[in-house]
Amino acid sequence: MELKFLNDKVIKKVLAFENKDIRNYIARIIAHTTNIPYECLKDNLIPVHPEFGSNANIVNSTGDLPFFDGNVYFGIEVNYSRSHTTKRKSLTYGYQLTLRQLANSENYKDLKPITIININARDRVYGLGEFVYETILMEKKYHKEYTDLIKIYDINLSYFKKVDYNRINDGLLKDLALFVIEDEKILKRIYEGDREVKMVKKNLENFVKQFDEAFYCSEEELQRQIDEEMKEEGYKDGFNSGFNDGFNDGFTKGSKEEKQKIAKLLLSMDGVTTEQICQATGLKIEEISEL
């Protein structure tokens, strides 16, 4: 069955609403992804300022849906397009959520764990066909966990292509069916009596009407968005690469000309050997002899 992806901009804004039911819907997603008991998360998620950066020398990063439950920092990211940067972005967010806890060296022993949950439209992180991937820092040869400070979960929404919608009754599949199923009859059956999802859907519909946003997009439309984004990034990368190469070439050429001027000046002085000029300018003997 063809997937229809819920507008990612809309879902991010709606899930950020200050609402108990919506907050507990997020707690469900976290619980079913990480196996943390839902009872430990229910009514305990506190929103964290979305700007992760804490150091003036670090480029600031803004997360989609960051929360804290008193024990763990959670960063939930909805990634429909920039899937090729998901890995780097996840690590960056994890490191910056760690750094923001450090006011001094005494804080190291009190660091709270970081859990990043990426809800991805495509299976491009590992491409192995799984619904959920769990990534930890691990020693390469012996596969021993290095630390439990940072964990990253990647959810693959394209997995729903393999799923019989009539058998979705609970768990993470139920939580996220809303992200990829447009058919109201199917959604009504899946979420019958589900108060938390009812509140999410109500706010989604209000937001779409208010801002005239598209509710769902097809895989083809999503791919077009990705292609356009990649083309734009390719243009920027090409421009930056060309600019940097040109600058570096010009700098190198100018630097060499300056060295040659210095070498000529030293050659005109009595008592300065060719070896000394080589040491002073970095030019080779052959280059100096040609001056």
N, C-alpha and C positions, 0 to 999 in steps of 0.2 A: 504494500500500500504506500502511496506517495506521502511523504512527510510534509507538513505545513508548519513552518517555524514561527512561533509567537514572536512578535516584534521585540527585539532585545532591549531597545531603548525604553520601551513601555514597561517591560517586566522589571527592569532595574529600578525605575522610578516608583512603581507600585510597591515593590518589596521593601523599599526604603521608607514607606509610610509608617507613622507612629500609630500602630494598631495592634492590639493584643493577639487577635486571631492571625493576622499576617505574620507577626513575629513568631508565633508558634508553628505556623506553616514552614517558616525557615528552619525552626528547630527540628521539625520532622525530617527535612532534607538532610540536615547535618547528622541527625541520629541514624538515619538509614544508610548514609554514606560511610560514616566512621564507626558505627556500632557502639557509639556512646549512648547509654540509655536515655530515651526521650524524656523520662521523668526528671533527669538531671538538668535538662536544657529548657524544659517548658517553663515559661514565665521568668526565665533567668537571663535571656540574651539582652545585653546592653549595647546600643550602637556606639561605635568608635568613630572618632573624626576620620573621614575618608582619606585625608592627606597623610600618607604613610611616612613621608620624609621627616627626619628629626635632626639632620645635620646640614649646616649651611653649605657644606662642600659637596653634598649629594643632590643630584637632580630629584626633585620631588615627584612622588608617584601618588596617584589618586586611585583608590580601590573602589570597586562597585558597591559591595555590601560587607563592610567590616563590623564584627561584633566581638564582645567579650562576655563570658559567662562566670567570671570570677576565677576560673582555672585555666582556660585556654582562649587564645585569640583566634578568631575565625575570619578568614577572608574569602567571601564567595564572589566569584567572577563569572560573568556570562560572556562567553567568547564565541561570537558567530562568524567573525571575519578573521582577524589577525591570528589565526591558528598557528602560523609559522613562528610567531614570537611568544607563544604561550609558555614554553619552558623557561625562557629567560625572565619573562615578566613574573612568573610564579616565584622563582628564586629571589628576584629583586624584592617583591612584596614581603616574602618571608624574612629576608635579612633586615629589611627596614622596620618591620613590626618588632623584630628583636632589638634593633638599635634604639628604638624609641623608649624601651624599658630601661635603658642604661643611663643613669645620671652620674654614677661613679663606679669604681671597681667593686664596691661592696654589693652592687646589684646583680652581679653574675650569678650568685647562689640563689637568687630569687626569681630568675627568669621564668616566665610562663611559656609553655609550648605554643607553637604556631601551627595552625592547620589551614591550608589553602585548598579550596574546593573550586575547581574549574568546571563549569557546565559548558561543554563544547558542542557545536553543531556537527563537527566532523571528527573522525577517528584518525587525526593526523599526528597525535603525540607519539603513539606507539604503532598504530595501524594493525593491531592484532585481533580486532573484532570483539573485544571485551566491552561490557557495559561500564565498568568502573575499574580504573587503574589506581593502585596505591604506590606512591614513590617515597622512599626514605633515603637518607644518607647512609651508605653502606660501604664497607671495605671490599675492594674488588675481588681479591683472590678467595677469601674465606667466607664472603657474604655475611659478615658480622655487622650488625647495626652500629654505626658510629655514635649517633645521638638520636634521641627521640624529640629533640627540640623543634624540628621542622618536618612536617608531613604534607605531602601534596597529593590530592585526589583529583583525577581527571575523569569526568563523566562524559560518555560518548552518546549523544542523542540520536545519532544515526543507527544505533543498536535497535531502535524501535521498529526498523524495517523487518526485523526477525520476529517480532512479537505479535502474538494473537491478541488483539485488543479485547476480545471477549474473556480472556483469562487474566486481565489486569484487575486485581482485587485489593492488593496492599503493597507495602514496601515502597522502595524508591521509584519503581516503575509507575506506581499510582501517583506519587508526588509530582512526577515530571511529565506525565501524560499530557497535561495542560500545555506544555511547551511545544508539542509537535502534532497534536490532534485537533483538527478544526471542527469535526463533525459533532454537533451539539447532542445528538442522540447518544453517541458513544460516551461523551463526557458526562452526560446526565446519569447514565448507568454507573460509570466508574465512581462518580462523586456524590451519589445519592446520600443525602443526610450528612454530608461533610461540611461542617460549619466553617472551618478555616478556609477551605478552597472556595466556598461560596463567597466569602468576604474578598478573597483575592480576585475572583472573576468579576464581582460587582465593581471593584475599583478599576480593574482593567477596562471594562466597558465604559465607565465614566471618563476615564482618561482618554481613551480613543475618541469618544464623541467630542470631548472638550477641545482637543488639540488636533483633530482631524488626522490622526495617524492611522496607517494601515495596521490591521490586527495581526494577520498572518502573511507570510510570504512563502512561495514555493522554493524548492531546491534550486530551480533554474534561476529564479530572481536572486536568491542568496549567492549563487555562484557568480552572477553578473556583478554584484556588489564587491565580491572578493576580487574579481578580475580587475575592476576599475581601481580598487584600492592598491592592488599589486602594481598596476601600471603607473599610478601616481607615485608610489614608493620607488619604483624603478627609475622614474624620471628624476626624482630628487636624489637618489643614490648616484645616478649617472652624472648629474650636475655637480654634486659635491665631490665625487671622485675626480671628475675632470678639472674642477677648480683646484683641488688639493694637489693633483699631479702637476698642473701648470705652475702653481705657486712653488712647489718643492723644486721643480726643474729650474725655475727662474732663480730661486734662492741659491741652489747649488751652483748655477752658472755664475751668479753674481759673487758668491763667496770665493769661487776659484779665481775670478778676475782680481778680486781684492788681494788674494794670496800672491798672485803674480806681481802686482804692484809693489807689495812689501818685499818680495824676493828681489826685484829689480833694484829697489832702494838699498837693500843689504849688499847686493853685488857691487854697488858703486862705492861701498865703504872698504877701507883698507883693513886687512887682518881678519875678515870674516870668511870662514871656509864654507865650501858647498855643503858639507855635512851639517854645519850649524844652521845654514839656511833651511835645509830639509827639516831639521828639528823644529825650527821656529814657525815654518809655514805649513808643514805637512805635505809639501810637494815632493815628488820623486826627483832623483838626480837628473834623469833624462828630461823631465819637464823644465828643470832649472837651466840645463845646458841649452835648451831651445830658445831661451829668452834673449 
